[in-house]
Amino acid sequence: MASSSHVTIRKRVACLFLLIAVIMSGLGFRLMYLQFYKSNWLTENALDQRVRDIPVEAKRGTIFDRNGRELGVSISTESVYAIPAEIVDVEGTAARLAAILTLDRDKLAAKLKRRQAFTWVKRKVDREIAKEIHMLNLPGIGLTQENQRYYPNDNLAAHILGFTGIDSQGLDGVELTFDSYLKGRSGSIVVEYDARGQEIPYASHQFIKPVEGHNIYLTIDIVIQQIIERELEKVMQDTKAQAATIIAIEPSTGEILALANRPDYNPNSFAEFSPKLWRNIAVSNAYEPGSTFKILTTTAALGEKVVSLNERFFDPGSVEVQGRTIHCWKDGGHGSQTFQEVVENSCNVGFVNVGLRLGVESFYKYFTAFGLGKHTNVDLPGEAKGIIIEQSQVKPINIATMSMGQSIAVTPLQLVTAVAAVANDGQRLRPQIVREVRGKDGEIIRGFTPDIINQVVDVETAQEVKKVLESVVANGTGKNAYIEGFRIAGKTGTAQKVGAGGYMPGKYVASFVGFAPADKPQIVMVVIIDEPVGLYYGGQIAAPVFTGIMNDVLQYLKIAPKITEAETSTTKETHVIVPSVINLLVAEATQELKKSGLSVRVEEAGERVADQIPKPGSRIPKDSSVLLYTMTPRYGAGEITVPDCTGQSLREAADTLAEVGLRIKPIGVGIKSIRQEPLAGSKALPGSEITMYFE
């Protein structure tokens, strides 16, 4: 019996030791698992309980224009955060915060109950709200400084600048394309707490300083941008168009001096606008250019030597290609004319014949040389390629229609870049929107130099085309782009819009593209008006817009007139000053305009003239048509208060007036202005001329 009892005891002891061994092995394996596989997770959780990491946002770089004027800046604001472990009364804290921050109380309480070291309550609040939060002195609730993007000129250059999100990340425009330079690097404040959630007095607190973003200097000039946007507002009001775009570019560098679209939006409150308005149609929308494209056809034809300027063509009014009849815009045609006159008259029949001479291979060679069907690689998001028929599928009818700007679609930026190549003696450059990137100390981080892509045509051909385009303004369809004392070159365009079922009746795109001075171009500009109401020919509504802008821009750039007195007097004989007929009876207004050699077109059925286009004082060719409105004026009377520019320099006065939509007429050669007409405080219509006397 004793022996059996000893055996039982030994078995029990063995089982006990075996059980202990299993338990110890399990603990060992668990220790190894925690040590080797879960150590990072445990370390992070321990730090979450012991360390509070409060983010400090980096200040985003400033965006300047080419002359150092601020376009996009960062201003200080405060954001509300919570450290849930330190909150004593979650429900009470949520209630008090929700009342001030207009948040949902229950959702906020649920957020504050989460097991996390740090959470945002509300980002970038108003200064007054921040003060209220600070005065509450709630445990676990704090404020930290962040930066908010602010655009001091509101809508100005909105489609260039773009906007940023809540985390100051670029979402559109150069804010997006240059985000890596602008955003900087965020910092943080690291504070240690004990097990009870109290700050450890002598712990090693750490401040990781944020690194500010770099500053960006754009190629645009804010004064030219203001002039262009002023004229855009006027043309949208005058024509009741659906949209409009104007781009100005420096041909010798490819730098974009101004780019604007209508309709637009305010990037300070971009979320309040439809995303459709964010779209930069200057680079993202393709359209059939119509007759402005004939500049490229002319360049290709003269470059390939398939035609000379003196070669004669006969236009009977139409031409048949592959069984399809293509009509000239002029009933009955232009008859016998030289190729130069074909360009001056924008004769469709003449261009169809020249295009067919070029043929598919030569035409497409120039498409490639001008960069059509490809991105221009401008530093703006959302750029479209345009639409070109595959070369292998092109038929003679396609060549015929493309030669006059149909059956091909380009973006406004592609067109102005192509024309800039002609103006730059045949050399095409990449369009640029950023001049340089600078650090906070002013050092250049990245510079941009003119990016030459290719030589489209030789210098001699380009100069020949420039002379032809100058004759278009002097003698042809572009007469309304004339500016006294300057050589202006350009081409009008009127294109019927394409819809799902073909061309849409009654819907047109009016345009003008040109440059000045014609002999040594300093600026190339395109004006595009989409679906104007009433007049829709590019020569009637787009060319005068070009003139209004270019006249002010040439003056601002201090480009002096170069046409001789003899040439000026000759031009004066073919042009007249439009008299003011506003407030006259329609019959009296008609008689007055006919005395000046102008024809009349009356809109609406009122008795008296409420407004007129072109505006009084405009210089236009004889026999041009003046549009009279008889019901409601296109501008409200006294819309602009004339600012006080006395004591300012010419440049300062020009800038001041341009900012409010007025033009300057300087008299004298002094440094400072001594008086002005009309006087400061009086009312003037947008675009009115203010005479400044200098001594």
C-alpha positions as CSV (number, residue, x, y, z in Angstrom):
1,M,0.0,0.0,0.0
2,A,2.8,2.4,0.9
3,S,4.5,1.7,-2.4
4,S,1.4,2.5,-4.3
5,S,0.9,5.7,-2.3
6,H,4.5,6.9,-3.2
7,V,3.9,6.2,-6.8
8,T,0.7,8.3,-6.8
9,I,2.5,11.2,-5.1
10,R,5.3,11.0,-7.6
11,K,2.8,11.1,-10.5
12,R,1.1,14.1,-9.0
13,V,4.3,15.9,-8.5
14,A,5.3,15.1,-12.1
15,C,2.0,16.4,-13.4
16,L,2.5,19.6,-11.3
17,F,6.0,20.2,-12.7
18,L,4.7,19.4,-16.2
19,L,1.9,21.9,-15.8
20,I,4.4,24.5,-14.4
21,A,6.7,23.8,-17.3
22,V,3.9,24.3,-19.8
23,I,2.8,27.5,-18.1
24,M,6.4,28.8,-18.1
25,S,6.9,27.9,-21.7
26,G,3.7,29.7,-22.6
27,L,4.8,32.8,-20.7
28,G,8.2,32.6,-22.4
29,F,6.6,32.4,-25.8
30,R,4.3,35.2,-24.9
31,L,7.2,37.3,-23.7
32,M,9.1,36.6,-26.9
33,Y,6.0,37.5,-29.0
34,L,5.6,40.8,-27.2
35,Q,9.3,41.6,-27.3
36,F,9.9,40.8,-30.9
37,Y,6.6,41.1,-32.7
38,K,4.6,43.7,-30.7
39,S,7.4,45.9,-29.4
40,N,6.7,48.8,-31.9
41,W,2.9,48.7,-31.2
42,L,3.5,48.7,-27.4
43,T,6.0,51.5,-27.7
44,E,3.6,53.6,-29.8
45,N,0.8,53.1,-27.3
46,A,3.0,53.9,-24.4
47,L,4.1,57.1,-26.1
48,D,0.4,57.9,-26.9
49,Q,-0.3,57.7,-23.1
50,R,2.8,59.6,-22.1
51,V,3.5,62.0,-25.0
52,R,1.3,64.6,-26.6
53,D,2.3,65.6,-30.1
54,I,0.6,68.9,-31.0
55,P,1.1,69.8,-34.7
56,V,2.4,73.2,-35.8
57,E,1.6,74.0,-39.4
58,A,4.3,75.5,-41.7
59,K,3.6,78.8,-43.2
60,R,2.9,78.4,-46.9
61,G,5.0,80.5,-49.3
62,T,3.7,83.7,-50.8
63,I,2.7,84.0,-54.5
64,F,3.8,87.3,-56.1
65,D,3.4,88.7,-59.6
66,R,6.5,89.4,-61.7
67,N,7.0,92.8,-59.9
68,G,6.7,91.5,-56.4
69,R,3.1,92.4,-55.7
70,E,1.3,89.9,-53.4
71,L,-1.3,87.6,-55.0
72,G,-1.6,84.8,-52.5
73,V,-0.5,85.1,-48.8
74,S,-0.9,83.1,-45.6
75,I,-2.5,84.7,-42.6
76,S,-2.4,83.4,-39.0
77,T,-5.5,81.7,-37.6
78,E,-6.2,79.4,-34.8
79,S,-7.6,75.8,-34.6
80,V,-9.3,74.0,-31.7
81,Y,-7.9,70.6,-30.7
82,A,-8.7,68.1,-27.9
83,I,-6.7,65.7,-25.9
84,P,-9.4,63.2,-24.8
85,A,-7.4,61.7,-21.9
86,E,-7.4,65.1,-20.1
87,I,-11.1,65.9,-20.5
88,V,-12.9,65.7,-17.2
89,D,-16.5,66.1,-18.3
90,V,-17.0,64.9,-21.9
91,E,-20.7,65.7,-22.2
92,G,-20.4,69.1,-20.6
93,T,-17.3,70.0,-22.7
94,A,-19.0,68.8,-25.9
95,A,-22.1,70.9,-25.1
96,R,-20.2,74.1,-24.5
97,L,-18.0,73.7,-27.5
98,A,-20.9,72.8,-29.9
99,A,-22.7,75.9,-28.9
100,I,-19.8,78.2,-29.9
101,L,-18.5,76.3,-32.9
102,T,-22.0,75.4,-34.3
103,L,-21.2,71.7,-34.3
104,D,-23.4,68.7,-33.6
105,R,-23.2,68.0,-29.8
106,D,-23.7,64.2,-29.9
107,K,-21.1,63.7,-32.7
108,L,-18.6,65.9,-30.9
109,A,-19.1,64.0,-27.7
110,A,-18.5,60.7,-29.5
111,K,-15.3,62.1,-31.0
112,L,-14.1,63.3,-27.5
113,K,-14.7,59.8,-26.0
114,R,-12.4,58.0,-28.5
115,R,-9.2,56.6,-27.2
116,Q,-6.7,58.7,-29.0
117,A,-3.9,61.1,-28.0
118,F,-5.0,64.0,-30.1
119,T,-8.0,65.1,-32.3
120,W,-9.1,68.2,-34.1
121,V,-12.3,69.8,-32.9
122,K,-12.5,72.5,-35.6
123,R,-9.9,73.9,-37.9
124,K,-9.1,77.6,-38.6
125,V,-11.8,79.4,-36.7
126,D,-12.5,83.1,-36.5
127,R,-10.5,85.2,-34.1
128,E,-13.5,86.1,-32.0
129,I,-14.5,82.4,-31.7
130,A,-10.9,81.5,-30.7
131,K,-11.1,84.1,-27.9
132,E,-14.3,82.6,-26.6
133,I,-12.8,79.1,-26.6
134,H,-9.7,80.4,-24.8
135,M,-11.8,82.1,-22.1
136,L,-13.7,78.8,-21.3
137,N,-10.4,77.3,-20.2
138,L,-11.7,73.7,-20.6
139,P,-9.5,70.8,-19.5
140,G,-8.2,68.9,-22.5
141,I,-9.2,71.6,-25.0
142,G,-6.5,73.8,-26.6
143,L,-5.8,76.2,-29.4
144,T,-2.9,76.0,-31.8
145,Q,-1.8,78.5,-34.5
146,E,-2.3,77.5,-38.2
147,N,-2.2,79.4,-41.4
148,Q,-5.0,80.2,-43.8
149,R,-4.7,81.1,-47.4
150,Y,-5.8,84.6,-48.4
151,Y,-6.0,86.2,-51.8
152,P,-6.0,90.0,-51.3
153,N,-7.4,90.7,-54.8
154,D,-10.4,88.3,-54.5
155,N,-11.3,87.1,-58.0
156,L,-8.3,88.6,-59.8
157,A,-6.3,85.8,-61.5
158,A,-8.4,83.1,-59.8
159,H,-7.8,80.6,-62.6
160,I,-4.1,81.1,-62.4
161,L,-3.7,81.0,-58.6
162,G,-6.2,78.3,-57.8
163,F,-6.9,77.5,-54.1
164,T,-5.9,75.4,-51.1
165,G,-7.7,72.9,-48.8
166,I,-8.2,72.8,-45.0
167,D,-4.7,71.4,-44.6
168,S,-3.2,74.2,-46.8
169,Q,-2.6,71.7,-49.6
170,G,-2.8,73.0,-53.1
171,L,-6.0,71.9,-54.9
172,D,-5.9,73.9,-58.1
173,G,-3.9,76.4,-60.2
174,V,-0.3,77.1,-59.3
175,E,-1.2,76.3,-55.7
176,L,-1.5,72.7,-57.0
177,T,1.3,72.5,-59.6
178,F,3.9,74.2,-57.3
179,D,2.5,72.7,-54.0
180,S,5.8,70.9,-53.3
181,Y,7.6,74.3,-53.2
182,L,4.9,76.3,-51.4
183,K,3.8,74.0,-48.6
184,G,7.0,73.8,-46.5
185,R,7.3,71.2,-43.7
186,S,5.1,71.0,-40.6
187,G,6.6,71.0,-37.1
188,S,5.2,70.0,-33.7
189,I,5.3,70.5,-29.9
190,V,6.0,67.4,-28.0
191,V,5.0,67.4,-24.3
192,E,5.3,64.5,-21.7
193,Y,2.5,63.6,-19.2
194,D,2.4,61.2,-16.3
195,A,-0.1,58.3,-15.7
196,R,-2.7,60.8,-14.3
197,G,-2.6,63.0,-17.4
198,Q,-0.6,65.8,-15.7
199,E,2.3,67.5,-17.5
200,I,5.6,66.3,-16.1
201,P,7.4,69.5,-14.7
202,Y,11.0,68.7,-15.6
203,A,10.4,66.5,-18.6
204,S,12.4,67.2,-21.8
205,H,9.8,69.0,-23.9
206,Q,10.6,69.3,-27.6
207,F,9.7,71.9,-30.2
208,I,10.2,70.8,-33.8
209,K,10.2,74.0,-35.7
210,P,8.2,74.1,-39.0
211,V,10.0,75.0,-42.2
212,E,8.3,77.8,-44.2
213,G,7.4,77.2,-47.8
214,H,9.2,78.9,-50.7
215,N,7.9,82.0,-52.4
216,I,6.7,81.9,-56.1
217,Y,7.1,84.7,-58.5
218,L,4.7,84.4,-61.5
219,T,5.2,85.8,-65.0
220,I,1.9,87.7,-64.9
221,D,1.8,91.5,-64.4
222,I,-1.0,92.5,-62.0
223,V,-1.6,95.8,-63.9
224,I,-2.0,94.0,-67.2
225,Q,-4.2,91.4,-65.5
226,Q,-6.4,94.1,-64.1
227,I,-6.8,95.8,-67.5
228,I,-7.7,92.5,-69.1
229,E,-10.2,91.5,-66.4
230,R,-11.8,95.0,-66.5
231,E,-12.4,94.6,-70.3
232,L,-13.7,91.0,-69.7
233,E,-16.3,92.4,-67.3
234,K,-17.3,95.0,-69.9
235,V,-17.5,92.6,-72.8
236,M,-19.6,90.1,-70.8
237,Q,-22.0,92.9,-69.9
238,D,-22.1,94.3,-73.5
239,T,-22.5,91.0,-75.3
240,K,-24.3,88.9,-72.7
241,A,-22.0,86.1,-73.7
242,Q,-21.9,82.7,-72.0
243,A,-18.1,82.9,-71.4
244,A,-15.0,84.8,-72.5
245,T,-11.2,84.3,-72.3
246,I,-8.3,86.7,-72.8
247,I,-4.6,85.6,-72.8
248,A,-1.6,87.9,-73.2
249,I,1.9,86.5,-73.7
250,E,5.4,87.9,-74.3
251,P,6.5,86.2,-77.6
252,S,10.3,86.5,-77.0
253,T,10.2,84.6,-73.6
254,G,6.9,82.7,-73.6
255,E,5.9,84.4,-70.4
256,I,2.2,84.7,-69.8
257,L,1.6,88.3,-68.8
258,A,-2.1,87.9,-68.1
259,L,-4.7,85.1,-68.4
260,A,-8.4,85.4,-67.4
261,N,-11.8,83.8,-68.0
262,R,-15.4,84.7,-67.3
263,P,-17.3,83.5,-65.5
264,D,-14.9,83.1,-62.6
265,Y,-15.0,82.7,-58.8
266,N,-13.4,84.0,-55.6
267,P,-10.7,81.6,-54.3
268,N,-11.2,82.9,-50.8
269,S,-14.5,81.2,-50.7
270,F,-14.2,78.7,-53.6
271,A,-16.5,76.1,-51.9
272,E,-19.4,78.5,-52.3
273,F,-19.1,78.4,-56.1
274,S,-20.0,75.7,-58.6
275,P,-17.0,73.5,-59.5
276,K,-17.8,74.3,-63.1
277,L,-16.5,77.8,-62.4
278,W,-13.2,76.5,-61.2
279,R,-12.4,75.2,-64.7
280,N,-9.7,77.2,-66.4
281,I,-11.2,77.2,-69.9
282,A,-8.1,79.0,-71.3
283,V,-6.2,75.7,-71.0
284,S,-8.9,73.1,-70.5
285,N,-11.5,73.8,-73.3
286,A,-10.9,73.2,-77.0
287,Y,-12.9,75.0,-79.6
288,E,-13.0,75.5,-83.4
289,P,-10.9,78.7,-83.9
290,G,-12.5,79.7,-87.2
291,S,-10.6,82.4,-89.2
292,T,-8.0,83.1,-86.6
293,F,-6.6,79.7,-87.6
294,K,-5.9,81.1,-91.1
295,I,-2.7,82.7,-89.6
296,L,-1.3,79.2,-89.3
297,T,-2.5,78.2,-92.8
298,T,-0.9,81.3,-94.2
299,T,2.4,80.5,-92.5
300,A,2.4,77.0,-93.8
301,A,1.5,78.0,-97.3
302,L,4.2,80.7,-97.5
303,G,6.7,78.5,-95.7
304,E,6.2,75.6,-98.2
305,K,6.3,78.1,-101.1
306,V,3.1,76.8,-102.6
307,V,1.8,80.4,-103.0
308,S,3.1,83.9,-103.2
309,L,1.5,87.0,-101.9
310,N,0.9,88.5,-105.4
311,E,-0.6,85.3,-106.9
312,R,-4.2,85.9,-107.9
313,F,-7.2,83.9,-107.0
314,F,-10.8,84.1,-108.1
315,D,-13.6,83.7,-105.6
316,P,-17.1,83.2,-107.2
317,G,-18.6,82.8,-103.8
318,S,-18.2,79.0,-103.3
319,V,-16.1,76.0,-104.0
320,E,-17.0,72.3,-104.3
321,V,-14.8,69.7,-102.6
322,Q,-15.7,66.0,-102.7
323,G,-19.3,66.9,-103.5
324,R,-19.7,69.4,-100.7
325,T,-20.1,73.1,-101.4
326,I,-18.1,75.5,-99.2
327,H,-19.4,79.1,-99.3
328,C,-17.4,82.2,-98.7
329,W,-18.8,84.4,-95.9
330,K,-19.4,87.2,-98.5
331,D,-22.4,86.7,-100.7
332,G,-21.3,86.5,-104.3
333,G,-17.6,86.1,-103.3
334,H,-14.7,88.5,-103.5
335,G,-14.0,88.0,-107.2
336,S,-10.4,88.4,-108.4
337,Q,-7.8,89.1,-105.7
338,T,-4.2,88.4,-104.7
339,F,-3.3,86.0,-101.9
340,Q,-2.5,89.0,-99.7
341,E,-6.1,90.2,-100.3
342,V,-7.4,86.7,-99.6
343,V,-5.8,87.0,-96.1
344,E,-7.0,90.6,-95.7
345,N,-10.6,89.6,-96.7
346,S,-10.5,86.3,-94.8
347,C,-11.8,84.7,-98.0
348,N,-12.8,81.1,-97.4
349,V,-12.6,80.0,-101.0
350,G,-9.1,81.3,-101.3
351,F,-7.9,79.5,-98.2
352,V,-9.6,76.2,-99.3
353,N,-7.6,76.3,-102.6
354,V,-4.4,77.1,-100.8
355,G,-5.0,74.3,-98.2
356,L,-5.6,71.8,-100.9
357,R,-2.3,72.8,-102.5
358,L,-0.5,72.2,-99.3
359,G,-1.8,68.7,-99.0
360,V,-2.0,66.4,-96.0
361,E,1.7,65.8,-95.3
362,S,2.8,69.4,-95.5
363,F,-0.2,70.6,-93.5
364,Y,0.3,68.1,-90.7
365,K,4.0,68.9,-90.6
366,Y,3.0,72.4,-89.5
367,F,0.4,71.1,-87.1
368,T,3.3,69.3,-85.3
369,A,5.6,72.3,-85.6
370,F,3.0,74.6,-84.0
371,G,2.3,72.0,-81.2
372,L,-1.3,71.4,-82.1
373,G,-2.9,68.2,-80.7
374,K,-0.3,68.2,-77.9
375,H,0.0,69.8,-74.5
376,T,1.9,73.0,-74.3
377,N,3.2,71.8,-70.9
378,V,2.3,75.0,-69.2
379,D,2.5,74.7,-65.4
380,L,-1.2,74.8,-64.9
381,P,-3.4,71.8,-64.2
382,G,-6.1,70.3,-66.4
383,E,-4.6,71.2,-69.8
384,A,-6.3,69.7,-72.9
385,K,-4.6,68.6,-76.0
386,G,-7.1,69.9,-78.5
387,I,-8.7,67.7,-81.2
388,I,-7.0,66.8,-84.6
389,I,-8.2,64.2,-87.1
390,E,-5.7,61.3,-87.4
391,Q,-3.5,62.0,-90.4
392,S,-4.2,58.5,-91.9
393,Q,-7.9,59.3,-91.9
394,V,-7.8,62.8,-93.4
395,K,-9.7,63.4,-96.7
396,P,-9.5,66.4,-99.0
397,I,-12.7,67.8,-97.5
398,N,-11.0,67.8,-94.1
399,I,-8.0,69.7,-95.4
400,A,-10.4,72.2,-97.1
401,T,-12.3,72.9,-93.8
402,M,-9.2,72.8,-91.6
403,S,-7.5,75.4,-93.8
404,M,-10.2,77.9,-92.7
405,G,-10.3,76.8,-89.0
406,Q,-13.0,74.2,-89.0
407,S,-12.8,70.4,-88.3
408,I,-10.0,71.1,-85.8
409,A,-10.1,72.2,-82.2
410,V,-7.5,74.1,-80.2
411,T,-7.3,75.6,-76.7
412,P,-7.0,79.3,-76.4
413,L,-3.5,78.8,-75.0
414,Q,-2.4,76.6,-78.0
415,L,-3.6,79.3,-80.4
416,V,-1.9,82.2,-78.7
417,T,1.3,80.2,-78.4
418,A,1.2,79.3,-82.1
419,V,0.7,83.0,-83.1
420,A,3.4,84.0,-80.7
421,A,5.8,81.8,-82.7
422,V,5.0,83.8,-85.8
423,A,5.5,87.0,-83.9
424,N,8.8,85.7,-82.6
425,D,10.3,85.3,-86.1
426,G,9.1,81.7,-86.3
427,Q,10.6,80.4,-83.0
428,R,8.1,78.6,-80.7
429,L,8.6,78.7,-76.9
430,R,6.9,76.9,-74.1
431,P,4.4,79.1,-72.4
432,Q,5.5,79.8,-68.8
433,I,3.5,81.0,-65.8
434,V,6.2,81.0,-63.1
435,R,9.3,83.1,-63.3
436,E,11.2,81.8,-60.3
437,V,11.0,80.1,-56.9
438,R,12.7,81.9,-54.0
439,G,13.5,80.9,-50.5
440,K,12.5,83.0,-47.5
441,D,15.9,84.7,-47.6
442,G,15.5,85.6,-51.2
443,E,17.9,83.0,-52.6
444,I,16.8,81.5,-56.0
445,I,15.7,77.9,-55.5
446,R,14.6,77.4,-59.1
447,G,14.8,79.8,-62.0
448,F,13.0,79.6,-65.3
449,T,14.6,80.6,-68.6
450,P,12.9,80.8,-72.1
451,D,12.3,77.3,-73.2
452,I,12.7,77.1,-77.0
453,I,10.9,74.2,-78.5
454,N,11.5,74.5,-82.2
455,Q,11.8,76.8,-85.3
456,V,8.4,76.6,-87.0
457,V,9.4,78.6,-90.1
458,D,12.4,80.6,-91.2
459,V,12.7,84.2,-90.1
460,E,12.0,85.6,-93.6
461,T,8.7,83.7,-93.8
462,A,7.6,84.8,-90.4
463,Q,8.3,88.5,-91.2
464,E,6.3,88.1,-94.4
465,V,3.4,86.7,-92.4
466,K,3.7,89.6,-89.9
467,K,3.4,92.1,-92.7
468,V,0.3,90.4,-94.1
469,L,-1.3,90.4,-90.7
470,E,-0.5,94.1,-90.3
471,S,-2.3,94.7,-93.6
472,V,-5.3,92.8,-92.3
473,V,-5.7,95.5,-89.6
474,A,-4.9,98.3,-91.9
475,N,-7.0,97.3,-94.9
476,G,-9.0,94.2,-94.1
477,T,-11.4,92.6,-91.6
478,G,-9.3,93.6,-88.6
479,K,-9.8,97.4,-89.0
480,N,-11.5,97.7,-85.6
481,A,-8.2,96.6,-84.0
482,Y,-6.4,99.7,-85.2
483,I,-4.6,101.9,-82.6
484,E,-3.4,105.3,-83.8
485,G,0.3,105.6,-83.9
486,F,1.1,101.9,-83.7
487,R,1.6,99.0,-86.1
488,I,-0.9,96.4,-85.1
489,A,-1.1,92.9,-86.7
490,G,-3.9,90.4,-86.2
491,K,-6.8,88.3,-87.5
492,T,-10.5,88.1,-86.7
493,G,-12.4,84.9,-86.3
494,T,-16.1,84.0,-86.2
495,A,-16.9,80.3,-85.8
496,Q,-20.2,78.5,-85.5
497,K,-20.3,76.3,-82.4
498,V,-20.3,72.6,-82.7
499,G,-22.9,70.5,-80.8
500,A,-24.0,66.9,-80.6
501,G,-25.8,67.1,-84.0
502,G,-23.3,69.3,-85.8
503,Y,-23.1,73.1,-86.0
504,M,-25.7,74.8,-83.7
505,P,-27.7,77.6,-85.4
506,G,-27.4,81.0,-83.9
507,K,-24.5,80.1,-81.6
508,Y,-21.0,81.5,-82.4
509,V,-17.6,82.1,-81.0
510,A,-16.2,85.5,-81.9
511,S,-12.4,86.0,-81.6
512,F,-9.4,88.1,-82.4
513,V,-5.7,87.3,-82.1
514,G,-3.0,89.8,-82.7
515,F,0.2,91.4,-81.6
516,A,1.9,94.8,-81.3
517,P,4.0,96.5,-82.4
518,A,3.9,94.5,-85.6
519,D,7.5,95.2,-86.6
520,K,8.9,94.2,-83.2
521,P,6.1,92.4,-81.2
522,Q,6.2,92.9,-77.4
523,I,2.8,91.3,-76.6
524,V,0.6,88.8,-78.3
525,M,-3.1,88.6,-77.2
526,V,-6.1,86.5,-78.0
527,V,-9.7,87.5,-77.2
528,I,-12.4,84.8,-77.3
529,I,-16.1,85.6,-76.7
530,D,-18.4,82.5,-76.5
531,E,-22.0,82.8,-77.6
532,P,-22.5,86.6,-77.7
533,V,-26.1,87.9,-78.0
534,G,-26.7,90.2,-81.0
535,L,-23.5,91.0,-82.9
536,Y,-21.3,88.0,-83.2
537,Y,-18.6,88.8,-85.7
538,G,-15.1,88.8,-84.3
539,G,-14.2,92.0,-86.1
540,Q,-17.2,93.8,-84.6
541,I,-17.0,92.7,-80.9
542,A,-13.6,91.0,-80.3
543,A,-11.3,93.3,-82.2
544,P,-12.5,96.4,-80.2
545,V,-11.8,94.6,-77.0
546,F,-8.3,93.9,-78.2
547,T,-7.9,97.6,-79.1
548,G,-9.1,98.7,-75.7
549,I,-6.7,96.4,-73.8
550,M,-3.7,96.9,-76.1
551,N,-4.0,100.7,-76.1
552,D,-3.7,100.7,-72.3
553,V,-1.0,98.0,-72.2
554,L,1.3,99.7,-74.7
555,Q,1.0,102.9,-72.7
556,Y,1.7,101.0,-69.4
557,L,4.7,99.3,-71.0
558,K,5.9,102.7,-72.2
559,I,6.1,101.6,-75.8
560,A,6.2,104.7,-77.9
561,P,4.2,105.1,-81.1
562,K,6.4,104.7,-84.2
563,I,4.2,105.5,-87.2
564,T,5.2,108.6,-89.1
565,E,3.0,111.7,-89.3
566,A,2.3,111.0,-93.0
567,E,1.2,107.4,-92.3
568,T,-0.9,108.6,-89.4
569,S,-2.7,111.3,-91.5
570,T,-3.4,108.7,-94.2
571,T,-4.9,106.4,-91.6
572,K,-6.9,109.3,-90.1
573,E,-8.6,109.8,-93.5
574,T,-10.0,106.2,-93.4
575,H,-11.0,106.4,-89.7
576,V,-13.5,108.5,-87.8
577,I,-14.2,109.3,-84.1
578,V,-17.5,107.8,-82.9
579,P,-19.7,110.7,-81.7
580,S,-21.9,110.3,-78.6
581,V,-25.5,109.9,-79.4
582,I,-26.7,108.6,-76.0
583,N,-30.0,110.2,-74.9
584,L,-30.8,111.4,-78.4
585,L,-33.9,110.3,-80.3
586,V,-33.2,107.4,-82.6
587,A,-33.8,109.5,-85.7
588,E,-31.4,112.2,-84.4
589,A,-28.8,109.6,-83.5
590,T,-29.0,108.0,-86.9
591,Q,-28.6,111.3,-88.6
592,E,-25.6,112.2,-86.5
593,L,-23.8,108.9,-87.1
594,K,-24.4,109.1,-90.8
595,K,-22.8,112.5,-90.9
596,S,-19.6,110.8,-89.6
597,G,-19.8,108.2,-92.4
598,L,-21.1,105.4,-90.1
599,S,-24.0,103.0,-90.5
600,V,-26.5,102.3,-87.8
601,R,-28.1,99.2,-86.3
602,V,-30.8,99.7,-83.7
603,E,-31.6,97.1,-81.0
604,E,-34.9,97.1,-79.1
605,A,-37.8,99.5,-79.7
606,G,-37.4,102.5,-77.4
607,E,-37.5,106.1,-78.4
608,R,-34.2,107.3,-77.1
609,V,-30.7,105.9,-77.3
610,A,-29.7,104.4,-73.9
611,D,-26.2,103.1,-74.9
612,Q,-24.0,102.5,-78.0
613,I,-21.3,100.2,-79.2
614,P,-18.5,101.3,-80.0
615,K,-18.4,103.8,-77.1
616,P,-18.2,107.5,-77.8
617,G,-14.7,108.6,-78.6
618,S,-13.7,105.3,-80.2
619,R,-11.7,105.6,-83.5
620,I,-13.1,103.2,-86.1
621,P,-13.0,102.8,-89.9
622,K,-15.5,104.7,-92.0
623,D,-18.6,102.7,-93.0
624,S,-18.4,100.7,-89.8
625,S,-21.7,99.9,-88.0
626,V,-22.6,101.4,-84.7
627,L,-25.0,99.4,-82.5
628,L,-27.6,101.5,-80.6
629,Y,-29.5,100.2,-77.6
630,T,-32.8,102.0,-76.8
631,M,-34.2,100.4,-73.6
632,T,-31.5,99.9,-70.9
633,P,-28.0,101.2,-70.7
634,R,-25.2,98.5,-70.8
635,Y,-23.5,100.3,-67.8
636,G,-25.2,102.0,-64.9
637,A,-24.6,105.7,-64.8
638,G,-21.8,106.8,-62.4
639,E,-20.6,103.3,-61.6
640,I,-17.0,104.4,-60.8
641,T,-15.9,107.1,-58.4
642,V,-12.8,108.8,-59.9
643,P,-9.8,108.4,-57.5
644,D,-7.5,111.2,-56.5
645,C,-4.3,110.8,-58.5
646,T,-2.7,114.2,-58.0
647,G,0.8,114.1,-56.7
648,Q,1.4,110.7,-58.2
649,S,3.9,109.7,-60.9
650,L,2.7,108.5,-64.3
651,R,3.2,104.9,-63.3
652,E,1.4,105.3,-60.0
653,A,-1.5,107.2,-61.6
654,A,-1.8,104.6,-64.3
655,D,-1.9,101.8,-61.7
656,T,-4.4,103.6,-59.6
657,L,-6.8,104.2,-62.4
658,A,-6.3,100.7,-63.9
659,E,-7.3,99.2,-60.5
660,V,-10.8,100.8,-60.7
661,G,-11.3,100.3,-64.5
662,L,-10.3,103.7,-65.9
663,R,-7.8,104.8,-68.5
664,I,-5.2,107.6,-68.3
665,K,-4.4,110.3,-70.8
666,P,-1.2,112.0,-69.7
667,I,-0.4,115.6,-70.6
668,G,3.1,117.0,-70.0
669,V,6.4,115.4,-69.2
670,G,6.8,116.1,-65.5
671,I,7.5,113.7,-62.7
672,K,4.3,114.4,-60.6
673,S,0.7,115.0,-61.6
674,I,-0.6,118.5,-60.6
675,R,-4.2,118.2,-61.6
676,Q,-6.8,115.9,-63.2
677,E,-10.0,116.1,-65.2
678,P,-12.6,115.0,-64.2
679,L,-11.9,115.8,-60.5
680,A,-11.5,113.2,-57.8
681,G,-14.8,112.1,-56.4
682,S,-16.8,112.6,-59.6
683,K,-18.4,109.7,-61.4
684,A,-17.3,108.1,-64.7
685,L,-18.2,105.1,-66.8
686,P,-15.9,102.1,-66.8
687,G,-13.2,102.5,-69.4
688,S,-13.5,106.3,-69.4
689,E,-10.3,108.4,-70.0
690,I,-9.0,110.5,-67.1
691,T,-6.7,113.4,-68.2
692,M,-3.7,113.8,-65.9
693,Y,-1.5,116.9,-66.2
694,F,2.2,116.5,-65.3
695,E,4.7,119.1,-64.4
